[in-house]
Amino acid sequence: MTERLLQYLWQFQYYNKQSSILDNGDTFQVIHPGRFNTNQGPDFLEARIRIEDTLWVGHVEVHVKTSDWFKHAHQFDRNYDNVVLHVVWEHDLPERDTRIPVFSMQSRVPMLLLEQYRYWMESASFIACGNQIRDVSRIIWISWRERLLAERMQRKSAMVFSFLLQTHQHWDETFWWLLARNFGAALNFEPFEAMAKTLPVTILARYKNQLPVLEALLFGQCGLLEGEFEEAYPAALQREYLHLKNKYELQPIRQSVHFLRTRPVNFPTIRLAQLARLLYQSNHLFAFIKETEQLSEIKKWLSVTASEFWNEHYTFQKCSVNRAKKLGNQMIDTLIINTVVPVLFAYGLLHNEEQYKNRALNWLDELEPEMNAITHSYTELGIVNKSAFDSQALLELKGHYCDAKKCLDCAVGNALLKRSVAVYMETCPPHLEKVP
């Protein structure tokens, strides 16, 4: 038994109430179990409990054992002065005057529900409820998907707000940092973000019409213009960078960019060249995002091709087969999902303007779903993944509920546990009051 499970049982009143008797022998009736409290203080606030002939209005505290009250020193905490009922799994202090009425649930909870929960906690499968998840109704999935996406957007907005605080509320600078970070993809998130933070948009704007200068700044700050070069173009970039470095007193980043375990088309050199091209053909990065209403225009804006030198190169040192290095559709979608949508949503959230939040979510619904090991495993279980709206919700579900075994906080887990209670209701002896 865990305290969280016990809170869940009390919150939804999933126990046999045929003998509603406290451990001191008093009868009681739950008028309202209270409001679940996720902050400091008692577990449930403003409960209404009738004990014998008296209605008590106050808080309810939940513990696995009665003695936990004293282990946590609640008797010295003024926040617990208005507790009217102590709900426990095991009353291990029957001889002690605990002042607050105690209700132990150990013999009153359906075993089927406990067995189901124990099975999930011990499961090593992709998700604990994998063999049952198809039984959850479509209506539950629709509302749960929307809740999951809302939580994900809130978390992504937190990063935007963090950047915004560091840039002193400069939306263009914030967008530039997040854009550069996501151009780095999984292996180069950190160095690309660090590079962006060393190059203010005010400096970049001065060289907006000079693509080689933009490349020199990006490559140089990432430490990719060191040493000697045989070809003229990188040598010219190196000379330009040394001039700019002295002029603006630039300090290259300390992190190294990574080439290993990535396909040549995703090499940091190619991504930086494409990022430079995007800067070259853009005016006021965030303003464009904010003012654009059609997703097709965002995709067109991100559809950039690296400069001509990179047609025959993946690095500065080696030539390759001639091929234009255009940003692929999958990478464009990834940038929209992880950069454009979160920043636009965060802007709407901060300024309480629903039009921007709605546009961001609508764009997710228009985008193709993300295809990876996680989403593939869910689709094998029969879960719909038709758009980026779906895939983002599934990633949130896996990372913040399934992996953490937070089944009691999941709408799917709740639905399946409720079904266990329903089975108990159908099979329990008729003289017992059935759990609702």
C-alpha positions as CSV (number, residue, x, y, z in Angstrom):
1,M,0.0,0.0,0.0
2,T,1.2,3.5,-0.8
3,E,0.0,6.8,0.5
4,R,-0.9,7.9,-3.0
5,L,-3.1,4.9,-3.6
6,L,-4.8,5.5,-0.2
7,Q,-5.5,9.1,-1.2
8,Y,-7.0,7.9,-4.5
9,L,-9.3,5.4,-2.7
10,W,-10.5,8.1,-0.3
11,Q,-10.9,10.7,-3.0
12,F,-13.2,8.5,-5.1
13,Q,-14.6,6.7,-2.1
14,Y,-13.6,3.3,-3.4
15,Y,-14.2,1.2,-0.3
16,N,-17.0,-0.8,1.2
17,K,-19.2,1.5,3.2
18,Q,-21.5,-1.2,4.6
19,S,-20.0,-0.7,8.0
20,S,-19.2,2.9,8.2
21,I,-17.7,2.8,11.6
22,L,-14.6,4.6,12.9
23,D,-12.0,2.7,14.8
24,N,-13.3,4.1,18.1
25,G,-16.8,2.6,17.3
26,D,-18.5,5.8,16.3
27,T,-20.7,5.7,13.1
28,F,-19.9,8.2,10.4
29,Q,-21.1,9.3,7.0
30,V,-19.0,11.1,4.3
31,I,-21.1,14.0,3.0
32,H,-18.1,15.2,0.9
33,P,-14.5,13.7,1.0
34,G,-12.9,17.1,0.6
35,R,-10.9,18.8,-2.1
36,F,-7.6,17.0,-2.9
37,N,-4.7,19.2,-1.9
38,T,-1.4,19.1,-3.9
39,N,0.2,21.8,-1.8
40,Q,1.5,21.9,1.7
41,G,-1.0,20.9,4.4
42,P,-3.6,18.2,4.9
43,D,-4.4,15.9,1.9
44,F,-8.0,16.9,1.6
45,L,-9.5,20.3,2.4
46,E,-13.0,21.4,3.4
47,A,-14.4,17.9,3.9
48,R,-17.9,17.3,5.4
49,I,-18.1,14.3,7.7
50,R,-21.0,13.4,9.9
51,I,-19.9,11.6,13.0
52,E,-22.7,10.2,15.1
53,D,-25.1,13.2,15.1
54,T,-22.6,15.9,14.6
55,L,-21.5,17.4,11.2
56,W,-17.8,18.2,11.1
57,V,-16.4,20.5,8.4
58,G,-12.6,20.5,8.2
59,H,-9.7,18.7,6.7
60,V,-8.8,15.0,6.2
61,E,-5.2,13.6,6.4
62,V,-4.2,10.3,4.9
63,H,-1.4,8.0,6.0
64,V,-0.4,4.4,5.5
65,K,-0.1,4.0,9.3
66,T,-1.6,6.0,12.2
67,S,1.9,6.5,13.6
68,D,3.0,8.4,10.5
69,W,1.1,11.4,11.9
70,F,3.7,11.6,14.7
71,K,6.6,10.7,12.5
72,H,5.8,13.7,10.3
73,A,5.3,15.9,13.5
74,H,1.8,17.0,12.4
75,Q,0.9,17.4,16.0
76,F,3.2,20.5,16.1
77,D,2.0,22.0,12.8
78,R,-0.7,24.6,12.9
79,N,-1.7,23.7,9.3
80,Y,-3.2,20.4,10.7
81,D,-5.2,22.0,13.6
82,N,-8.5,21.7,11.6
83,V,-8.1,18.0,10.7
84,V,-11.4,16.2,11.6
85,L,-10.6,12.7,10.3
86,H,-7.4,10.7,10.0
87,V,-7.7,8.0,7.2
88,V,-5.2,5.2,7.4
89,W,-4.6,1.8,5.9
90,E,-3.4,0.3,9.2
91,H,-4.3,1.6,12.6
92,D,-1.1,0.7,14.4
93,L,-1.8,2.8,17.6
94,P,-5.1,1.4,18.8
95,E,-4.2,2.0,22.5
96,R,-3.1,5.6,22.1
97,D,-5.4,8.6,22.3
98,T,-4.8,10.2,19.0
99,R,-7.3,13.1,19.6
100,I,-8.5,12.9,16.0
101,P,-10.9,10.2,14.9
102,V,-9.2,7.4,12.9
103,F,-10.8,5.4,10.0
104,S,-8.8,2.4,8.8
105,M,-9.5,1.0,5.3
106,Q,-7.4,-2.2,5.3
107,S,-10.4,-4.5,5.4
108,R,-12.8,-2.4,3.3
109,V,-11.1,-2.1,-0.2
110,P,-11.9,-4.4,-3.1
111,M,-9.0,-6.9,-3.6
112,L,-9.6,-6.8,-7.3
113,L,-8.6,-3.2,-7.4
114,L,-5.5,-3.7,-5.2
115,E,-4.4,-6.6,-7.3
116,Q,-4.8,-4.6,-10.5
117,Y,-2.7,-1.7,-9.0
118,R,0.0,-4.1,-7.8
119,Y,0.2,-5.7,-11.2
120,W,0.8,-2.3,-12.8
121,M,3.5,-1.3,-10.3
122,E,5.4,-4.5,-10.9
123,S,4.9,-4.5,-14.7
124,A,8.1,-4.2,-16.9
125,S,6.1,-3.8,-20.1
126,F,6.2,-0.8,-22.4
127,I,3.3,0.5,-20.4
128,A,1.8,-1.1,-17.4
129,C,-1.8,-1.3,-18.8
130,G,-0.8,-2.4,-22.3
131,N,-3.0,-5.5,-22.4
132,Q,-6.0,-3.5,-21.2
133,I,-5.7,-0.1,-22.9
134,R,-7.9,-1.0,-25.8
135,D,-10.8,-1.3,-23.4
136,V,-10.8,2.4,-22.7
137,S,-13.5,4.3,-24.5
138,R,-12.8,6.8,-27.3
139,I,-14.5,9.6,-25.3
140,I,-12.0,9.2,-22.5
141,W,-9.1,9.2,-24.9
142,I,-10.2,12.4,-26.6
143,S,-10.5,14.4,-23.4
144,W,-7.3,12.9,-22.0
145,R,-5.4,13.6,-25.2
146,E,-6.3,17.3,-24.9
147,R,-5.3,17.4,-21.2
148,L,-1.9,15.7,-22.0
149,L,-1.2,18.2,-24.8
150,A,-2.2,21.1,-22.5
151,E,0.3,19.9,-19.9
152,R,3.0,19.5,-22.5
153,M,2.5,23.0,-23.8
154,Q,2.6,24.4,-20.3
155,R,6.0,22.6,-19.7
156,K,7.4,23.8,-23.0
157,S,6.2,27.3,-22.3
158,A,8.2,27.2,-19.0
159,M,11.4,27.0,-21.1
160,V,10.2,29.9,-23.2
161,F,9.5,32.0,-20.1
162,S,12.9,31.1,-18.7
163,F,14.6,32.3,-21.9
164,L,12.4,35.4,-21.9
165,L,13.5,36.3,-18.3
166,Q,17.1,36.0,-19.4
167,T,16.6,38.2,-22.4
168,H,14.7,40.8,-20.5
169,Q,11.4,40.1,-22.3
170,H,13.0,40.2,-25.8
171,W,10.8,37.9,-27.9
172,D,13.1,37.9,-30.9
173,E,16.1,37.0,-28.8
174,T,14.1,34.3,-27.0
175,F,12.9,32.8,-30.3
176,W,16.5,32.9,-31.7
177,W,17.8,31.0,-28.7
178,L,15.2,28.3,-29.0
179,L,15.4,28.1,-32.8
180,A,19.2,27.6,-32.6
181,R,18.8,25.0,-29.9
182,N,16.4,22.9,-31.9
183,F,18.5,23.2,-35.1
184,G,21.1,21.3,-33.1
185,A,18.7,18.3,-32.6
186,A,19.3,15.8,-29.9
187,L,23.1,15.6,-30.0
188,N,23.8,19.4,-30.3
189,F,21.0,21.0,-28.3
190,E,23.4,22.5,-25.7
191,P,26.3,23.8,-28.0
192,F,23.9,25.3,-30.5
193,E,22.0,27.1,-27.6
194,A,25.2,28.3,-26.1
195,M,26.3,29.6,-29.5
196,A,23.0,31.5,-29.9
197,K,23.5,33.1,-26.5
198,T,26.9,34.5,-27.5
199,L,25.4,36.2,-30.7
200,P,22.7,38.8,-29.9
201,V,20.2,39.4,-32.6
202,T,21.4,43.0,-32.7
203,I,24.8,41.8,-34.1
204,L,23.2,39.3,-36.5
205,A,20.9,42.0,-37.8
206,R,23.8,44.1,-38.9
207,Y,25.0,41.4,-41.3
208,K,21.5,40.2,-42.4
209,N,22.4,40.7,-46.1
210,Q,25.8,39.1,-45.9
211,L,25.4,35.3,-45.8
212,P,29.2,34.5,-45.5
213,V,29.5,36.8,-42.5
214,L,26.6,35.0,-40.8
215,E,28.2,31.7,-41.5
216,A,31.5,32.9,-40.1
217,L,29.8,34.0,-36.9
218,L,27.9,30.8,-36.4
219,F,30.8,28.4,-37.4
220,G,33.4,30.5,-35.5
221,Q,31.5,30.6,-32.2
222,C,31.1,26.8,-32.4
223,G,34.8,26.4,-32.7
224,L,34.6,25.0,-36.3
225,L,37.0,27.6,-37.9
226,E,40.1,26.6,-36.0
227,G,43.3,25.2,-37.7
228,E,44.3,25.4,-41.3
229,F,42.0,25.0,-44.4
230,E,43.0,23.9,-47.9
231,E,40.0,25.4,-49.6
232,A,39.4,29.1,-50.1
233,Y,35.9,29.4,-48.7
234,P,36.5,28.1,-45.2
235,A,39.8,30.1,-45.1
236,A,37.9,33.2,-46.0
237,L,35.3,32.5,-43.3
238,Q,38.1,32.0,-40.8
239,R,39.6,35.5,-41.6
240,E,36.2,37.1,-41.4
241,Y,35.5,35.5,-38.1
242,L,38.8,36.5,-36.5
243,H,38.0,40.1,-37.5
244,L,34.5,39.9,-36.0
245,K,35.8,38.2,-32.9
246,N,38.1,41.0,-32.1
247,K,35.6,43.7,-33.1
248,Y,32.9,42.4,-30.8
249,E,35.1,40.7,-28.2
250,L,33.4,37.4,-28.9
251,Q,34.2,34.3,-26.8
252,P,33.7,31.0,-28.6
253,I,31.6,28.4,-26.7
254,R,33.4,25.8,-24.6
255,Q,31.1,22.9,-25.6
256,S,32.1,20.8,-28.5
257,V,29.7,20.1,-31.3
258,H,29.2,16.4,-32.1
259,F,29.5,14.6,-35.4
260,L,29.4,11.0,-34.2
261,R,26.3,8.8,-34.3
262,T,24.5,11.1,-36.7
263,R,23.9,11.0,-40.5
264,P,26.0,13.4,-42.6
265,V,22.8,15.3,-43.6
266,N,22.4,16.1,-39.9
267,F,26.1,17.1,-39.3
268,P,26.3,20.3,-37.2
269,T,28.1,22.0,-40.1
270,I,25.1,21.4,-42.4
271,R,22.6,22.6,-39.8
272,L,24.6,25.7,-39.0
273,A,24.8,26.5,-42.7
274,Q,21.0,26.1,-43.0
275,L,20.5,28.2,-39.9
276,A,22.7,31.0,-41.4
277,R,20.6,30.9,-44.6
278,L,17.4,31.2,-42.5
279,L,18.8,34.3,-40.8
280,Y,19.9,35.7,-44.1
281,Q,16.4,35.6,-45.6
282,S,14.4,36.6,-42.5
283,N,13.3,39.9,-40.9
284,H,12.4,39.9,-37.2
285,L,12.1,36.2,-36.5
286,F,9.3,36.3,-33.9
287,A,7.3,39.0,-35.6
288,F,7.0,36.7,-38.7
289,I,5.8,33.8,-36.6
290,K,3.3,36.0,-34.7
291,E,1.8,37.6,-37.9
292,T,1.7,34.5,-40.0
293,E,-1.7,32.6,-40.0
294,Q,-1.1,29.8,-42.5
295,L,1.1,26.8,-41.6
296,S,2.1,26.5,-45.2
297,E,3.8,29.9,-45.0
298,I,5.8,28.7,-41.9
299,K,6.9,25.6,-43.8
300,K,7.9,27.7,-46.8
301,W,9.9,30.0,-44.6
302,L,11.8,27.1,-43.0
303,S,12.5,25.4,-46.3
304,V,16.0,26.7,-46.6
305,T,19.1,25.4,-48.5
306,A,22.7,25.7,-47.3
307,S,25.0,27.9,-49.4
308,E,26.6,26.6,-52.6
309,F,29.9,25.5,-50.9
310,W,27.9,22.8,-49.0
311,N,26.5,21.3,-52.2
312,E,29.8,19.3,-52.4
313,H,30.7,19.2,-48.7
314,Y,29.4,17.9,-45.4
315,T,32.5,19.2,-43.5
316,F,35.2,21.8,-44.3
317,Q,37.8,19.1,-44.9
318,K,36.3,16.7,-47.4
319,C,34.5,17.0,-50.7
320,S,31.4,14.9,-51.4
321,V,28.9,14.1,-54.2
322,N,27.2,17.2,-55.4
323,R,23.9,17.5,-53.6
324,A,21.9,20.5,-52.4
325,K,21.6,20.5,-48.6
326,K,18.0,21.5,-48.2
327,L,16.2,21.3,-44.9
328,G,14.0,18.2,-45.0
329,N,10.3,18.0,-44.4
330,Q,10.8,16.0,-41.2
331,M,13.2,18.5,-39.7
332,I,10.9,21.3,-40.7
333,D,8.0,19.7,-38.9
334,T,10.3,19.1,-35.9
335,L,11.3,22.7,-35.7
336,I,7.6,23.8,-35.9
337,I,6.7,21.4,-33.1
338,N,9.5,22.2,-30.8
339,T,10.1,25.9,-31.6
340,V,7.4,27.7,-33.5
341,V,4.4,26.2,-31.7
342,P,5.8,26.5,-28.1
343,V,6.8,30.2,-28.5
344,L,3.5,31.2,-30.1
345,F,1.6,29.3,-27.4
346,A,3.7,30.9,-24.7
347,Y,3.1,34.3,-26.1
348,G,-0.7,33.7,-26.1
349,L,-0.5,32.3,-22.6
350,L,1.5,35.2,-21.2
351,H,-0.7,37.9,-22.8
352,N,-4.0,35.9,-22.4
353,E,-4.7,36.0,-26.1
354,E,-6.4,32.8,-27.1
355,Q,-6.0,33.4,-30.8
356,Y,-2.2,32.6,-30.6
357,K,-2.7,29.6,-28.4
358,N,-5.4,28.2,-30.7
359,R,-3.3,28.8,-33.8
360,A,-0.4,26.9,-32.2
361,L,-2.6,23.9,-31.4
362,N,-4.3,24.0,-34.8
363,W,-0.9,23.8,-36.4
364,L,-0.1,20.7,-34.4
365,D,-3.3,19.1,-35.6
366,E,-2.3,19.9,-39.2
367,L,1.2,18.4,-39.0
368,E,2.1,14.8,-39.7
369,P,2.5,12.7,-36.5
370,E,6.0,12.1,-35.1
371,M,7.2,8.6,-35.9
372,N,9.5,7.1,-33.3
373,A,9.8,4.1,-31.1
374,I,7.4,5.5,-28.5
375,T,4.6,6.4,-30.9
376,H,5.1,3.2,-32.8
377,S,4.6,1.1,-29.6
378,Y,1.4,3.0,-28.8
379,T,0.0,2.5,-32.3
380,E,0.7,-1.3,-32.0
381,L,-1.5,-1.2,-28.9
382,G,-4.3,0.4,-31.0
383,I,-3.8,4.0,-29.9
384,V,-4.5,6.6,-32.6
385,N,-1.6,8.7,-33.9
386,K,-2.8,10.8,-36.8
387,S,-1.2,14.2,-36.2
388,A,1.5,15.9,-34.2
389,F,-1.3,16.8,-31.7
390,D,-1.6,13.0,-31.1
391,S,2.1,12.3,-31.0
392,Q,2.9,15.1,-28.6
393,A,0.2,13.9,-26.3
394,L,1.6,10.3,-26.4
395,L,5.1,11.5,-25.7
396,E,3.8,13.4,-22.7
397,L,1.8,10.3,-21.6
398,K,4.8,8.0,-21.8
399,G,7.4,10.4,-20.3
400,H,5.3,11.8,-17.4
401,Y,2.8,9.1,-16.6
402,C,3.6,5.6,-17.9
403,D,7.3,5.7,-17.1
404,A,6.7,7.2,-13.7
405,K,3.9,4.7,-13.0
406,K,1.5,7.5,-12.2
407,C,-1.5,5.3,-13.1
408,L,-3.7,7.0,-10.4
409,D,-3.3,10.4,-12.1
410,C,-3.9,9.0,-15.6
411,A,-7.4,9.1,-17.1
412,V,-6.7,5.7,-18.6
413,G,-5.6,4.2,-15.3
414,N,-8.6,5.7,-13.6
415,A,-11.0,4.3,-16.1
416,L,-9.5,0.8,-15.8
417,L,-9.5,0.9,-12.0
418,K,-13.1,2.1,-12.0
419,R,-14.0,-0.9,-14.1
420,S,-12.4,-3.1,-11.4
421,V,-14.7,-1.5,-8.8
422,A,-17.7,-2.1,-11.1
423,V,-16.8,-5.8,-11.3
424,Y,-16.7,-5.8,-7.5
425,M,-20.1,-4.1,-7.3
426,E,-21.6,-6.8,-9.5
427,T,-20.1,-9.7,-7.6
428,C,-20.1,-8.6,-4.0
429,P,-22.6,-10.2,-1.6
430,P,-26.0,-8.5,-1.7
431,H,-26.0,-7.7,2.0
432,L,-23.0,-5.4,1.5
433,E,-23.3,-1.8,0.3
434,K,-21.7,-1.6,-3.2
435,V,-18.9,0.8,-3.9
436,P,-20.0,3.6,-6.2
